[in-house]
Amino acid sequence: EVALSAMKEAGLPETSEAWKKAISFLQRTQNNSETNDQKWAANDGGFVYYPGFTYHVDGGTKSYGSVSYIGVLSYTWANLKKDDDRVKAVGKWIRANYTVDENPGMGQKTVYYSYMVMAKARQALGEPTIVDAKGRNHNWREELGRKLLDLQHPEGFWVNPVADEMQDNKVLVTAFTMNAIQAILK
């Protein structure tokens, strides 16, 4: 995520070999058997942490929320458009798993990081609403914003009771939340 963002910000030409390699890596982390040449790839369109490995609570190579949103962001930075089949595939996964109550596939583990990357990915796509797999229309900005306000502690900070990945650190979690709010407001 950070490397691709830096490549984009640095103005690396779209024809660069580095972008081609980055897209190849992304394809190999996406559960999209049409574009992923790895034997493990399923076809739900979501992402795993790295080729053949997931942090999904059920293990295996199941897709999960935060990394699927990172996949959207990464494809955006790599100049793939919304109508690209790889972007459409992850969009389908996100619609099927849309929620602001957890990090899909992870529960409350890393949920604040998930909120941040969800907001950044949705903002990058420029879509004010999302239609879930059941056809329900969601104003993601409003829903996520309300959720974050509900989770704020009276002293002003946010913290996850699930300590994994330093989510019990109120400074880190508050920073993730502030980044999510910044993307919500853009």
Secondary structure, DSSP 8 states (H G I E B T S, - for coil): -HHHHHHHHTT--TT-HHHHHHHHHHHHHB--TTT--STT--SSS-B-SBTTB---TT-TT---HHHHHHHHHHHHHTT--TTSHHHHHHHHHHHHH--SSSBTTTBTTTHHHHHHHHHHHHHHHT-S-EE-TTS-EE-HHHHHHHHHHHH--TTS----SS-GGGTT-HHHHHHHHHHHHHHHH-
